[in-house]
Amino acid sequence: AVVSTQSTGAISKANIPFYRDGITSGKEEGTKWVQVDGMVDHLCVSISGMVWAIIHDKIHYRSGVTPNNEQGTTWTSVEHDFSLDMLEAGGSCLWVYSRDNKLYVRTGMGFHSNGSNVTRIGGGWVSIDPPTSPSGVTDMALTAQDDLFVLTDDGKLFKRDGCTQGCTEGVNWAKVALPKTGGSGFLGLGAAPSVIHIAGGLEHLWAVTDSNEVWRAASAGHVITERSWERIPGQKNGIRVSQHV
């Protein structure tokens, strides 16, 4: 499942998309699942409620989504010339990881200072090498501040520094400490963690380990260090976090 401040979506094992109907401030769990047309391979929802998907190796967004029509009207494709693995949407950016081990960020998304809409879908792509090329990216997460974190297949976590509305692609990669699994301590930067999934929220970065432990670290305005991570009681197989959590 994927969540934002405005909507919740999910994909079935048969790649059928659904959205959660009836979500209000007094009933955050909603009332029922409603099927949306099409078959999707990957789904994400931005903090503004913009719905993005990978359909037949093409990026699409959901047109016609309004408070009175939460499932929208149709899937609309966005041009690109690279193969797709995963994507994550933020308040003013869209990041994509391709099958040829490249990261791409969508430019031209956002709003004018007077609040008028520039464009919700952007106008181009900037290519960025992953932090530990040739290592691949196994997961990525965007926080509510549009901070990008990536988890690499050699077990390291990185943050893209310098991302702003004027410089969506950022300037460099910074290595981030990971939680220690199976205990109450923490790992240093050089240790080999077993984090397999990450997710971004309003003020925290969340992580799930291969033993289904859930951890979080304050990320908004903070540098994540060894001591930043807090283990959450219980075990989960995966996690998606609303960007108001």
Secondary structure, DSSP 4 states (H G I P E B T S, - for coil): -EE-SS-EEEE-TT--EEEEE--BTTBTT-SEEEE-SS--SEEEE-TT--EEEEETTEEEEEET-BTTBTT-SEEEEE--SS--SEEEE-SS-EEEE-TTS-EEEEES-EE-TTS-EEESS-SEEEEE--TTTTSPEEEEEE-TT--EEEEETTS-EEEEET--SS-TT-SEEEEE--BPSSSSSB--TTS---EEEEEE-SSEEEEEETT-EEEEEE-TT----GGGEEEEEEE-S-----TT-
